[in-house]
Amino acid sequence: MNIRLSSFLLIAGLALLFLMPEAVSESGGPDSFGYTFKDSNETDGPTYNWIDVSSNGTTFNLTGDSSSGPYDIGFDFFFYGLWYNQWWLGGDNGYITFGGGVSNSWTPHSLPTAQFGDRATIAPFWNDLRSCTGDNSTLSYKNFGNDDNQSL
């Protein structure tokens, strides 16, 4: 390999290293509201119990990047200092918002981000989850629990 090519590759590699977004954290917090997070792959991380509700929940097609809603949560939900009882789907982009919809946000950024404005957001799968060619993707949800312990 000649010196010019080696030098170019070294400079390009260093530029990419410094221009890449910060690494994804596996745990963090607490933030100013006391919330923390921990990845399920971390030591003492949460154990998820995914429940398939595609056959007995509410199901709708993911039709693109536009938001849809509001959808009723089915109970009052306290999140970052405010109470919510409805949510909006961020299209097929892996997030939900409270207090209004946000469309066309398929590119994930480090959180917090101005991309969602003042909308409270939960973005566990923030990415463009389906191809734009129409793959018939769906989302299903269901309310569980009683007055003292409810989930969506």
Backbone bond lengths (Angstrom), bond angles and torsions (degrees), N, CA, C in turn:
res aa  C-N    CA-C-N  psi(-1)  N-CA   C-N-CA  omega(-1)  CA-C   N-CA-C  phi
1 M - - - 1.451 - - 1.523 107.19 -
2 N 1.337 116.71 135.44 1.455 117.75 -177.62 1.530 111.07 -80.90
3 I 1.314 116.14 165.07 1.465 123.43 -174.79 1.526 110.88 -62.77
4 R 1.332 118.33 -41.46 1.467 120.52 -179.05 1.519 111.40 -61.59
5 L 1.321 117.01 -46.24 1.458 120.64 -179.60 1.527 110.67 -64.85
6 S 1.327 117.22 -42.24 1.463 120.92 178.21 1.522 111.17 -61.42
7 S 1.318 116.75 -44.57 1.471 121.11 179.43 1.516 110.84 -63.63
8 F 1.338 116.70 -42.60 1.468 120.74 178.84 1.522 110.84 -61.86
9 L 1.326 117.87 -45.97 1.459 121.15 -179.65 1.527 111.61 -63.16
10 L 1.329 117.00 -39.08 1.460 120.80 178.11 1.527 110.23 -64.19
11 I 1.318 117.86 -47.04 1.468 121.67 -179.86 1.516 110.44 -64.91
12 A 1.327 117.96 -43.00 1.465 121.19 179.03 1.526 110.73 -62.78
13 G 1.328 116.42 -42.70 1.466 120.06 178.49 1.517 112.09 -62.55
14 L 1.324 117.73 -43.42 1.462 121.19 177.98 1.525 111.51 -65.21
15 A 1.333 116.94 -39.82 1.465 120.18 178.17 1.521 110.62 -62.57
16 L 1.320 117.15 -43.83 1.467 119.79 177.92 1.519 111.35 -62.93
17 L 1.301 117.06 -41.11 1.458 121.07 179.95 1.525 111.15 -59.24
18 F 1.328 117.14 -44.49 1.460 120.62 -177.00 1.520 113.16 -82.06
19 L 1.302 118.45 -19.41 1.455 121.13 -179.35 1.525 113.17 -95.16
20 M 1.319 117.31 -9.54 1.468 120.09 -179.31 1.518 109.91 -69.10
21 P 1.353 117.50 148.81 1.461 118.98 176.04 1.517 110.12 -63.24
22 E 1.335 114.97 158.48 1.462 118.14 -178.68 1.516 110.31 -60.51
23 A 1.317 115.61 153.59 1.462 121.44 -177.36 1.523 110.57 -62.89
24 V 1.310 115.67 149.85 1.449 121.45 178.16 1.520 108.61 -73.10
25 S 1.315 116.05 127.47 1.462 120.65 179.32 1.509 110.35 -79.11
26 E 1.324 116.46 146.69 1.453 121.61 178.69 1.521 111.97 -99.02
27 S 1.329 116.80 -14.07 1.460 121.47 174.05 1.519 107.75 -159.57
28 G 1.326 116.15 159.90 1.452 118.59 -179.82 1.512 112.55 -179.13
29 G 1.310 113.85 176.45 1.448 121.15 179.45 1.513 110.68 96.50
30 P 1.278 117.69 -178.12 1.459 125.18 4.96 1.522 112.13 -77.20
31 D 1.344 115.06 152.23 1.453 120.33 174.46 1.526 108.33 -88.22
32 S 1.313 118.24 -170.02 1.466 121.60 -175.45 1.531 112.73 -66.99
33 F 1.341 118.07 -14.50 1.466 121.77 176.27 1.529 112.04 -99.88
34 G 1.323 116.55 -2.10 1.455 120.41 178.94 1.515 114.75 91.56
35 Y 1.333 117.77 2.37 1.460 120.95 179.87 1.524 110.92 -76.37
36 T 1.317 115.89 142.57 1.456 122.91 174.98 1.523 108.47 -127.61
37 F 1.308 116.63 167.31 1.459 120.31 173.38 1.516 109.28 -142.96
38 K 1.323 114.56 152.97 1.457 120.56 177.70 1.524 107.92 -150.86
39 D 1.306 116.08 131.47 1.453 123.04 178.36 1.531 109.80 -68.92
40 S 1.312 117.02 145.15 1.465 120.59 -179.94 1.530 112.39 -66.78
41 N 1.325 117.69 -15.58 1.458 120.74 177.12 1.529 112.54 -86.29
42 E 1.332 117.48 -7.29 1.453 121.71 179.26 1.528 110.97 -78.87
43 T 1.329 116.69 156.12 1.458 121.44 173.90 1.528 108.36 -58.73
44 D 1.321 117.12 132.19 1.464 123.12 -177.05 1.527 112.68 62.21
45 G 1.328 117.84 21.42 1.467 121.01 176.31 1.517 110.91 -73.06
46 P 1.317 117.04 167.97 1.467 120.28 -178.08 1.528 111.79 -68.97
47 T 1.295 115.31 151.87 1.457 121.83 173.30 1.524 106.93 -104.04
48 Y 1.296 116.27 119.91 1.452 119.93 -177.57 1.510 111.17 -87.93
49 N 1.298 115.58 144.26 1.452 123.42 177.52 1.527 107.15 -123.08
50 W 1.331 116.32 79.92 1.455 120.54 -178.42 1.521 109.27 -67.96
51 I 1.313 116.40 134.86 1.465 122.64 -179.91 1.521 107.75 -116.71
52 D 1.321 116.72 121.32 1.456 121.89 179.61 1.524 109.01 -76.46
53 V 1.331 117.47 111.75 1.466 121.70 179.19 1.527 111.44 -112.15
54 S 1.323 116.36 17.21 1.465 119.38 -178.20 1.521 112.41 -64.42
55 S 1.332 117.95 -22.96 1.468 119.79 -179.28 1.523 113.13 -98.16
56 N 1.355 118.54 -15.28 1.462 118.79 -177.57 1.528 113.88 -135.88
57 G 1.321 118.41 11.35 1.461 121.91 177.03 1.512 110.66 -107.95
58 T 1.302 115.93 -170.48 1.462 122.02 174.87 1.524 107.37 -87.26
59 T 1.318 117.51 124.87 1.464 122.43 -176.11 1.523 109.78 -123.07
60 F 1.323 116.49 138.26 1.461 120.49 173.42 1.516 109.25 -144.21
61 N 1.323 115.92 160.92 1.459 122.47 -178.31 1.522 110.66 -78.99
62 L 1.316 115.90 142.25 1.460 121.55 171.35 1.519 106.66 -87.46
63 T 1.320 115.90 114.83 1.458 119.24 -170.06 1.519 113.94 -107.47
64 G 1.295 118.49 3.79 1.455 119.52 178.56 1.506 112.08 146.93
65 D 1.316 116.40 -156.51 1.451 122.10 -171.10 1.523 114.72 -91.16
66 S 1.331 118.33 -6.71 1.456 120.79 -179.18 1.522 110.49 -76.39
67 S 1.327 115.99 146.74 1.465 119.65 178.17 1.521 109.84 -75.55
68 S 1.329 115.41 157.72 1.459 121.12 174.69 1.509 108.15 -139.88
69 G 1.304 115.92 155.96 1.455 122.04 -178.72 1.507 109.23 137.30
70 P 1.286 117.49 -175.26 1.453 126.27 8.97 1.527 112.42 -81.92
71 Y 1.338 114.27 155.11 1.461 123.05 173.80 1.529 106.95 -118.15
72 D 1.311 116.49 139.98 1.457 120.39 -179.62 1.517 111.16 -73.27
73 I 1.330 115.94 133.20 1.457 121.38 175.54 1.525 109.72 -72.83
74 G 1.326 117.06 -36.75 1.458 121.41 -179.38 1.518 112.80 99.89
75 F 1.328 116.23 -3.59 1.460 122.59 177.39 1.525 106.86 -163.03
76 D 1.320 116.50 165.97 1.463 120.59 177.38 1.518 109.09 -82.01
77 F 1.328 116.10 133.89 1.459 124.07 -173.56 1.525 108.40 -122.67
78 F 1.332 117.99 117.67 1.463 123.10 179.22 1.518 108.83 -91.90
79 F 1.323 116.95 120.93 1.460 121.67 -174.22 1.514 109.04 -147.32
80 Y 1.309 116.91 120.09 1.460 123.75 -179.80 1.525 112.68 49.73
81 G 1.335 115.01 49.55 1.461 121.23 171.05 1.507 116.11 84.44
82 L 1.320 118.32 -0.07 1.466 120.89 -179.44 1.524 110.23 -130.98
83 W 1.325 115.51 154.37 1.464 122.16 175.98 1.515 109.40 -96.26
84 Y 1.335 116.56 136.97 1.461 122.90 178.30 1.524 109.57 -130.07
85 N 1.328 116.36 149.11 1.462 120.37 173.25 1.531 111.30 -133.67
86 Q 1.336 116.25 8.75 1.467 121.69 177.09 1.523 109.18 -140.83
87 W 1.335 115.45 155.99 1.462 121.81 177.28 1.518 109.53 -136.77
88 W 1.315 116.20 158.47 1.465 124.08 177.19 1.519 107.92 -121.96
89 L 1.300 115.56 141.74 1.458 121.68 177.05 1.519 108.95 -90.86
90 G 1.319 116.95 133.22 1.467 122.02 178.82 1.520 111.43 -84.97
91 G 1.332 116.28 53.60 1.459 120.40 -179.01 1.522 110.63 63.17
92 D 1.309 116.08 -139.16 1.472 121.22 179.05 1.531 110.27 -100.76
93 N 1.327 115.75 32.92 1.464 120.47 -170.05 1.523 115.36 -107.73
94 G 1.331 118.42 12.93 1.453 121.62 168.88 1.511 116.86 79.27
95 Y 1.336 118.80 21.75 1.457 119.94 177.31 1.520 110.17 -143.22
96 I 1.344 114.38 159.76 1.459 121.14 171.03 1.518 107.63 -126.19
97 T 1.326 115.93 154.59 1.454 121.62 178.45 1.520 109.54 -127.18
98 F 1.308 114.96 161.24 1.460 123.14 176.25 1.521 107.47 -123.04
99 G 1.326 117.15 142.60 1.457 120.36 178.37 1.512 113.89 88.21
100 G 1.325 118.67 3.82 1.460 122.55 178.37 1.510 111.22 144.93
101 G 1.313 115.57 159.44 1.454 121.14 -178.46 1.514 113.05 -86.31
102 V 1.321 116.01 155.07 1.461 123.29 174.29 1.523 106.28 -133.62
103 S 1.323 116.79 119.53 1.469 121.60 -177.06 1.521 111.59 -100.36
104 N 1.310 114.74 159.99 1.462 123.59 168.22 1.524 114.28 59.56
105 S 1.329 117.50 40.00 1.467 121.42 176.82 1.519 108.69 -115.80
106 W 1.322 116.77 72.45 1.456 121.46 -175.05 1.517 112.97 -94.94
107 T 1.323 118.68 -10.73 1.448 121.41 -178.94 1.518 109.44 -98.97
108 P 1.338 118.38 115.88 1.457 119.75 -178.60 1.530 112.47 -70.61
109 H 1.313 115.01 141.46 1.463 122.84 175.51 1.523 107.38 -126.45
110 S 1.317 117.13 166.23 1.450 120.09 173.89 1.524 108.73 -63.76
111 L 1.329 115.82 141.03 1.464 120.30 179.17 1.519 109.04 -97.58
112 P 1.306 120.02 145.72 1.457 126.51 -0.15 1.516 111.07 -73.80
113 T 1.336 115.49 158.50 1.449 121.91 179.69 1.518 109.81 -140.15
114 A 1.307 116.44 148.07 1.462 121.17 177.11 1.522 111.18 -73.47
115 Q 1.316 116.92 -9.06 1.462 121.67 -177.08 1.533 112.15 -58.80
116 F 1.343 117.64 -29.83 1.456 120.95 -179.56 1.521 112.73 -96.83
117 G 1.312 118.55 2.58 1.460 121.27 -179.70 1.519 109.96 60.75
118 D 1.329 116.46 -135.49 1.460 120.29 -178.98 1.525 112.09 -95.50
119 R 1.323 118.09 14.16 1.458 121.45 -179.37 1.525 110.88 -79.93
120 A 1.332 116.41 130.08 1.454 120.03 171.66 1.525 106.93 -66.63
121 T 1.327 117.35 137.81 1.463 121.26 -170.75 1.520 110.97 -137.50
122 I 1.309 115.71 140.48 1.461 122.60 168.25 1.523 105.75 -120.12
123 A 1.329 116.65 120.21 1.466 121.12 -172.20 1.531 111.71 -128.43
124 P 1.335 118.58 65.94 1.464 119.23 -176.69 1.531 114.29 -71.63
125 F 1.322 117.73 -24.57 1.472 121.10 -176.88 1.520 110.82 -127.10
126 W 1.324 117.97 32.86 1.456 121.98 -170.72 1.516 111.34 -59.36
127 N 1.306 114.21 103.56 1.455 123.62 176.22 1.523 106.86 -176.67
128 D 1.296 118.38 166.35 1.457 120.81 176.18 1.524 107.01 -77.16
129 L 1.339 117.03 102.39 1.454 121.61 -168.43 1.525 114.93 -82.98
130 R 1.288 118.53 -12.94 1.461 118.41 179.05 1.517 108.86 -133.70
131 S 1.287 114.79 156.71 1.460 118.37 178.53 1.519 108.96 -74.28
132 C 1.275 116.13 157.38 1.461 120.57 -179.66 1.518 111.84 -80.84
133 T 1.315 117.72 6.55 1.459 120.66 -177.97 1.517 112.72 -93.24
134 G 1.336 118.09 0.40 1.456 121.26 176.81 1.516 112.26 84.60
135 D 1.308 117.03 82.10 1.459 119.97 -177.56 1.530 112.98 -103.58
136 N 1.344 117.28 13.86 1.464 122.78 177.12 1.520 113.41 60.39
137 S 1.334 117.93 35.80 1.457 121.93 177.18 1.521 110.05 -69.34
138 T 1.335 116.20 147.91 1.460 121.36 178.95 1.525 110.28 -131.43
139 L 1.315 115.43 163.45 1.454 123.20 173.65 1.518 107.06 -129.73
140 S 1.326 116.48 137.99 1.464 121.48 177.30 1.516 108.70 -125.94
141 Y 1.332 115.70 143.53 1.455 120.15 175.74 1.520 109.60 -144.28
142 K 1.341 115.52 161.48 1.455 121.10 -178.18 1.519 109.01 -158.75
143 N 1.333 116.47 146.30 1.459 121.74 174.14 1.518 109.50 -88.53
144 F 1.347 115.91 140.68 1.460 122.44 178.55 1.519 109.05 -129.70
145 G 1.319 116.53 157.85 1.450 122.38 169.03 1.505 114.16 98.74
146 N 1.352 114.09 -171.26 1.451 122.01 178.91 1.516 108.85 -123.80
147 D 1.326 116.96 -170.32 1.463 121.30 -174.08 1.522 114.18 -56.72
148 D 1.317 118.18 -32.22 1.459 121.02 -176.64 1.509 114.78 -90.48
149 N 1.330 118.44 -17.43 1.453 121.37 -174.70 1.524 108.59 -151.38
150 Q 1.333 115.94 90.21 1.454 120.51 -177.48 1.516 111.23 -116.70
151 S 1.333 115.60 152.81 1.451 121.05 175.33 1.516 108.91 -145.73
152 L 1.307 115.05 161.71 1.459 122.64 -179.65 1.503 107.55 -118.82
